[in-house]
Amino acid sequence: MKYLMIIQGENSPELLERLLRVIRHRGFFVQKINAECTGNGKLLHITVTVSSDRPVSLLSKQIEKIFGITQVAVLGQAPPVKESA
């Protein structure tokens, strides 16, 4: 399944690195990622689409624990596309 996550945190050089490491260690694959600074450059707004057969709650709970993350929201899931032979 694919999940769309909106993540907000403090803008620091290591935040994206930590986020991607947690996603990989939890068994999720990044399908799409977009990150931009908001406000006066102090906040980072990240939109990421991940995929896995695992429940997204396993990932979102770990992301919330990352130092510098202020908000995590899972907006939805896309149903898997079945291939026909």
C-alpha positions in Angstrom: 0.0 0.0 0.0 1.0 3.6 -0.6 0.7 6.2 2.2 1.0 10.0 1.9 2.6 11.6 5.0 3.0 15.3 5.8 5.8 16.0 8.2 6.9 19.3 9.8 10.0 19.9 11.7 12.8 22.3 12.5 15.0 23.1 9.6 18.4 21.4 10.3 20.9 19.7 8.0 20.5 16.3 9.6 16.7 16.1 9.7 16.1 14.7 6.2 19.0 12.2 6.8 17.4 11.0 10.0 13.9 10.8 8.4 15.1 8.7 5.5 17.1 6.4 7.8 13.9 5.7 9.9 11.9 5.0 6.7 14.4 2.5 5.5 14.9 0.8 8.8 11.1 0.3 9.2 10.8 -1.5 5.9 9.2 1.3 3.8 10.2 2.5 0.4 10.1 6.2 -0.6 8.0 6.7 -3.8 8.1 10.5 -3.8 9.5 13.2 -1.5 9.2 17.0 -1.5 10.8 19.2 1.1 10.6 23.0 1.4 11.4 25.7 3.9 8.5 27.7 5.3 8.3 30.8 7.4 11.6 32.5 7.7 13.6 29.3 7.1 13.2 27.9 10.5 10.6 25.2 9.6 10.9 22.4 7.1 7.7 21.0 5.5 8.1 17.5 4.0 5.6 15.6 1.9 6.6 12.0 1.4 4.8 9.1 -0.3 5.9 5.7 1.1 4.9 2.1 0.2 5.0 -1.1 2.2 2.8 -4.0 3.2 3.4 -3.0 6.8 1.0 -0.8 8.8 1.9 2.9 8.4 1.5 3.4 12.2 4.8 1.5 12.7 6.5 4.3 10.7 4.6 7.3 11.9 5.2 6.5 15.6 8.9 6.3 15.0 9.0 9.5 12.9 7.3 11.4 15.8 10.3 10.4 18.0 12.9 12.0 15.7 14.6 15.0 17.3 13.3 18.1 15.6 10.0 16.7 14.2 7.1 18.8 15.4 4.1 17.2 13.5 3.3 14.1 11.5 0.1 13.5 9.7 -0.9 10.5 7.5 -3.4 11.8 5.0 -4.4 8.6 3.3 -3.6 5.5 1.5 -3.8 4.5 -2.1 -5.1 1.0 -2.8 -2.6 -1.2 -4.6 -2.9 -1.6 -8.3 -3.5 -5.2 -9.4 -1.8 -6.3 -12.5 -3.6 -8.5 -15.0 -1.8 -11.2 -16.9 
